[in-house]
Amino acid sequence: MENPNNIPEFGIKRKNEERRDGGCAVIFDPVTQKYAVGKQIDDGLFRLFSGGVNDGENIKDGVLREVREESGLYNFLYIEKIAEVMTHYHNSLRNVNRIGHAVCFLVILKNKNLKPTQLEEHEKFELAWVTAEEILKNWKTRNKNKDFDHWIYFLEKSVNRAIELRYDIKSKLKV
């Protein structure tokens, strides 16, 4: 695939890829020093809160909407664009091969207050609080098809930025 912006490209190219651009958020609670993920009910896979953007919606607004809908978290203290990539992956929730331009935001929470979630039928996960090291272990043990390479890249960059900003004072990911 042509990459005119010279941004990093991740994953394995597959047949019949559908284009879906979107983004994700790495969400951190400075009080508990934990990261928010969606934990799949069937197999325990950790997921970043993510999704596509709607027509006329900018990427930041779309990602924050997905965070609110999927996690219930809404009280954000700090938001920063961390990186963007082109990625090839298999979307296991929809059972489809995808290619997309993905943008990641670091989201620091004011608090962990929740509103009701608005999960779609295929979204079978629940909010979980874990360390960055636990997330990496969860993904790396399941990454034989390179489906999580872009999330690993986003997580490492986001955690390092949270450390630089002195929100995260416990993680040891420096890469």
C-alpha positions in Angstrom: 0.0 0.0 0.0 1.3 3.4 -0.8 2.1 5.5 2.3 2.3 9.1 1.2 2.8 10.5 4.7 5.7 8.2 5.4 4.1 7.0 8.7 5.0 3.6 10.2 3.1 0.6 8.8 2.3 -2.5 10.9 0.8 -5.9 10.4 0.6 -8.5 7.7 -1.1 -7.7 4.4 -4.0 -10.0 3.9 -6.4 -10.8 1.1 -9.8 -9.0 0.9 -8.8 -6.2 3.4 -11.5 -3.6 4.0 -10.4 0.0 4.6 -11.5 1.4 8.0 -9.8 4.5 9.4 -10.1 5.3 13.0 -8.2 5.6 16.2 -7.8 4.4 19.8 -6.9 5.7 23.2 -4.4 4.6 25.9 -6.2 5.7 29.1 -4.4 6.2 32.3 -5.6 6.8 35.9 -2.9 8.7 37.8 -4.5 7.9 41.2 -4.4 4.1 40.8 -1.5 4.1 38.4 -3.4 1.7 36.1 -4.4 1.7 32.5 -8.0 1.1 31.3 -8.6 -1.6 28.7 -11.6 -3.6 27.5 -11.2 -7.2 28.6 -12.9 -9.6 26.2 -15.3 -11.8 28.1 -14.7 -15.0 26.1 -10.8 -15.1 26.1 -9.4 -12.4 28.3 -7.8 -10.4 25.5 -7.1 -6.8 26.4 -8.3 -4.2 23.9 -7.7 -0.5 23.6 -10.9 1.4 23.4 -11.1 2.2 19.7 -13.2 2.5 16.6 -13.9 4.2 13.3 -15.0 7.8 13.0 -18.4 8.9 11.7 -18.9 11.1 8.6 -18.0 14.7 9.5 -16.4 13.7 12.8 -12.8 14.6 13.5 -10.5 11.8 14.7 -10.1 13.1 18.2 -13.8 13.6 18.8 -14.4 10.1 17.3 -11.9 8.4 19.6 -13.2 10.2 22.7 -16.8 9.2 21.7 -15.6 5.6 21.4 -14.0 5.8 24.8 -17.2 7.1 26.4 -19.4 4.5 24.6 -17.2 1.5 25.2 -15.8 2.2 28.7 -18.2 4.7 30.3 -15.2 6.9 31.2 -15.7 10.5 30.4 -13.9 12.9 32.8 -10.6 13.6 31.0 -7.9 15.8 32.4 -5.4 15.7 29.5 -5.5 14.4 25.9 -2.6 14.3 23.5 -2.2 12.8 20.1 0.7 10.3 20.4 1.1 8.7 16.9 -0.5 7.6 13.7 0.2 4.5 11.6 -1.1 2.5 8.7 -2.1 -1.0 10.0 -3.1 -4.3 8.6 -5.0 -6.5 11.1 -7.8 -9.1 11.6 -10.7 -7.6 13.4 -11.7 -10.5 15.6 -14.9 -8.9 16.9 -16.2 -8.5 13.3 -14.2 -11.4 11.8 -12.9 -9.2 8.9 -9.4 -8.3 7.6 -8.8 -4.6 7.7 -6.3 -2.0 6.6 -6.6 1.5 8.1 -5.0 4.7 9.1 -5.1 4.7 12.9 -4.4 7.5 15.3 -3.7 7.0 19.0 -4.4 9.5 21.8 -3.1 9.4 25.4 -5.9 10.2 27.8 -5.2 11.0 31.4 -8.3 10.8 33.6 -9.5 13.3 36.2 -11.3 10.5 37.9 -12.8 7.0 37.2 -16.4 8.1 37.3 -18.5 6.2 34.8 -21.6 6.7 32.7 -23.5 3.7 31.3 -21.8 2.1 28.3 -23.3 1.9 24.8 -21.7 -1.3 23.5 -22.6 -2.6 20.1 -23.7 -6.2 19.7 -20.3 -7.5 18.7 -18.5 -5.7 21.5 -18.2 -8.4 24.3 -15.8 -6.9 26.7 -15.7 -5.1 30.1 -13.7 -2.4 31.6 -10.5 -3.6 33.4 -7.7 -1.8 35.2 -4.2 -3.2 34.6 -0.5 -2.2 34.4 1.2 -1.5 31.1 3.4 -4.6 31.6 0.3 -6.8 31.9 -1.1 -5.3 28.7 2.1 -6.0 26.8 2.3 -9.6 28.1 -1.4 -10.2 27.1 -0.7 -8.9 23.6 2.7 -10.4 22.9 1.5 -13.9 23.8 -1.2 -13.6 21.2 0.6 -11.7 18.4 1.8 -14.5 16.1 -0.2 -12.9 13.2 1.1 -9.4 14.0 -2.4 -8.1 14.7 -1.3 -6.2 17.8 1.9 -4.6 16.5 0.3 -1.2 16.1 -1.3 -1.3 19.6 2.1 -2.4 21.1 3.7 0.6 19.3 1.0 3.0 20.6 1.1 1.6 24.1 4.9 2.0 24.4 4.8 5.5 23.1 1.9 6.5 25.3 3.3 5.0 28.5 6.7 6.7 27.8 4.8 10.0 27.3 2.8 9.5 30.5 6.1 9.0 32.3 7.6 12.1 30.8 4.6 14.1 31.9 5.0 12.6 35.4 1.5 11.1 35.5 2.8 7.6 35.4 5.4 7.1 38.2 5.3 3.3 38.3 5.7 1.8 34.8 9.1 0.6 33.7 8.5 0.4 29.9 11.2 2.9 28.7 12.0 1.8 25.1 
